[in-house]
Amino acid sequence: METRIAKLEELMTDTRERLVRIEERLEQCATKTDLEALRAEMHKGFSEMIKWIVGTAIVMSGTGIVVMTFVPNNAVPKAPPPAPLPPVVIYTQPAPAALPKM
């Protein structure tokens, strides 16, 4: 009987050690509420990141369009407009004088 009690006591100490290890590991495990909170936080972060990416893409596109229209129009100096030509002057001939009647 003594041997059985000694074995049970030894088994009990081993069981307690295992139980302590299980409890320590259990404290590190995530619960459903922890996972739901993490999921919500990740979703919020992803949506904010997508908004920033879309906004940045729109701004970059607008900047590119402005640069593409400004550079070809203003990069090369334009030639001054030609001087206006003098107006065309038409001189009319005076009407011939009437011949005297004889």
C-alpha beads as a LAMMPS data file, in Angstrom:
LAMMPS data file: protein, C-alpha beads

102 atoms
101 bonds

1 atom types
1 bond types

-500.0 500.0 xlo xhi
-500.0 500.0 ylo yhi
-500.0 500.0 zlo zhi

Masses

1 110.0

Atoms # bond

1 1 1 0.000 0.000 0.000
2 1 1 2.873 2.332 0.793
3 1 1 4.269 1.880 -2.700
4 1 1 0.914 2.781 -4.229
5 1 1 0.692 5.942 -2.135
6 1 1 4.261 6.868 -3.067
7 1 1 3.414 6.362 -6.747
8 1 1 0.263 8.475 -6.411
9 1 1 2.189 11.277 -4.707
10 1 1 4.803 11.181 -7.441
11 1 1 2.079 11.225 -10.090
12 1 1 0.390 14.113 -8.290
13 1 1 3.537 16.274 -8.375
14 1 1 4.020 15.457 -12.053
15 1 1 0.378 16.329 -12.736
16 1 1 0.712 19.651 -10.896
17 1 1 3.768 20.575 -12.958
18 1 1 1.908 19.763 -16.167
19 1 1 -1.119 21.755 -15.001
20 1 1 1.078 24.792 -14.264
21 1 1 2.603 24.584 -17.761
22 1 1 -0.864 24.302 -19.329
23 1 1 -2.124 27.320 -17.371
24 1 1 0.909 29.366 -18.430
25 1 1 0.324 28.439 -22.050
26 1 1 -3.395 29.181 -21.734
27 1 1 -2.668 32.740 -20.603
28 1 1 -0.825 33.332 -23.865
29 1 1 -3.649 31.999 -26.059
30 1 1 -5.917 34.525 -27.744
31 1 1 -9.613 34.411 -27.017
32 1 1 -12.441 35.113 -29.449
33 1 1 -12.806 38.675 -28.191
34 1 1 -9.085 39.266 -28.660
35 1 1 -9.290 37.943 -32.205
36 1 1 -12.367 40.053 -32.988
37 1 1 -10.635 43.171 -31.664
38 1 1 -7.584 42.360 -33.767
39 1 1 -9.762 41.775 -36.827
40 1 1 -11.532 45.126 -36.362
41 1 1 -8.237 46.939 -35.904
42 1 1 -6.745 45.300 -39.004
43 1 1 -9.851 46.160 -41.056
44 1 1 -9.665 49.795 -39.955
45 1 1 -5.961 49.958 -40.785
46 1 1 -6.469 48.443 -44.235
47 1 1 -9.317 50.825 -45.083
48 1 1 -7.234 53.836 -44.024
49 1 1 -4.304 52.574 -46.079
50 1 1 -6.509 52.115 -49.153
51 1 1 -7.867 55.658 -48.767
52 1 1 -4.335 57.052 -48.602
53 1 1 -3.230 55.057 -51.649
54 1 1 -6.238 56.172 -53.719
55 1 1 -5.786 59.792 -52.639
56 1 1 -2.096 59.713 -53.469
57 1 1 -2.825 58.183 -56.885
58 1 1 -5.344 60.939 -57.664
59 1 1 -2.930 63.687 -56.614
60 1 1 -0.074 62.145 -58.594
61 1 1 -2.288 61.834 -61.685
62 1 1 -3.364 65.460 -61.395
63 1 1 0.225 66.581 -60.942
64 1 1 1.281 64.559 -63.981
65 1 1 -1.445 66.092 -66.136
66 1 1 -0.479 69.608 -65.023
67 1 1 3.186 68.950 -65.776
68 1 1 2.388 67.420 -69.171
69 1 1 0.343 70.472 -70.180
70 1 1 2.683 73.094 -68.704
71 1 1 6.012 71.804 -69.998
72 1 1 5.184 71.574 -73.736
73 1 1 3.465 74.976 -73.675
74 1 1 6.005 76.916 -71.644
75 1 1 9.334 75.103 -71.761
76 1 1 10.418 76.330 -75.194
77 1 1 10.403 80.111 -75.588
78 1 1 7.892 81.235 -78.147
79 1 1 8.947 83.318 -81.125
80 1 1 7.712 86.892 -80.981
81 1 1 4.779 87.531 -83.272
82 1 1 5.747 89.035 -86.634
83 1 1 5.405 92.785 -87.028
84 1 1 2.121 93.747 -88.643
85 1 1 2.359 94.610 -92.324
86 1 1 1.582 98.150 -93.335
87 1 1 -1.950 98.539 -94.582
88 1 1 -2.559 98.329 -98.305
89 1 1 -3.246 101.781 -99.732
90 1 1 -5.163 102.026 -102.977
91 1 1 -4.877 105.292 -104.844
92 1 1 -7.766 106.127 -107.126
93 1 1 -7.065 108.007 -110.336
94 1 1 -8.889 111.217 -110.798
95 1 1 -11.562 111.077 -113.436
96 1 1 -10.379 112.392 -116.809
97 1 1 -11.395 115.921 -117.503
98 1 1 -14.180 116.328 -119.994
99 1 1 -13.096 117.439 -123.440
100 1 1 -14.357 120.839 -124.545
101 1 1 -17.128 120.695 -127.127
102 1 1 -16.527 122.394 -130.337

Bonds

1 1 1 2
2 1 2 3
3 1 3 4
4 1 4 5
5 1 5 6
6 1 6 7
7 1 7 8
8 1 8 9
9 1 9 10
10 1 10 11
11 1 11 12
12 1 12 13
13 1 13 14
14 1 14 15
15 1 15 16
16 1 16 17
17 1 17 18
18 1 18 19
19 1 19 20
20 1 20 21
21 1 21 22
22 1 22 23
23 1 23 24
24 1 24 25
25 1 25 26
26 1 26 27
27 1 27 28
28 1 28 29
29 1 29 30
30 1 30 31
31 1 31 32
32 1 32 33
33 1 33 34
34 1 34 35
35 1 35 36
36 1 36 37
37 1 37 38
38 1 38 39
39 1 39 40
40 1 40 41
41 1 41 42
42 1 42 43
43 1 43 44
44 1 44 45
45 1 45 46
46 1 46 47
47 1 47 48
48 1 48 49
49 1 49 50
50 1 50 51
51 1 51 52
52 1 52 53
53 1 53 54
54 1 54 55
55 1 55 56
56 1 56 57
57 1 57 58
58 1 58 59
59 1 59 60
60 1 60 61
61 1 61 62
62 1 62 63
63 1 63 64
64 1 64 65
65 1 65 66
66 1 66 67
67 1 67 68
68 1 68 69
69 1 69 70
70 1 70 71
71 1 71 72
72 1 72 73
73 1 73 74
74 1 74 75
75 1 75 76
76 1 76 77
77 1 77 78
78 1 78 79
79 1 79 80
80 1 80 81
81 1 81 82
82 1 82 83
83 1 83 84
84 1 84 85
85 1 85 86
86 1 86 87
87 1 87 88
88 1 88 89
89 1 89 90
90 1 90 91
91 1 91 92
92 1 92 93
93 1 93 94
94 1 94 95
95 1 95 96
96 1 96 97
97 1 97 98
98 1 98 99
99 1 99 100
100 1 100 101
101 1 101 102
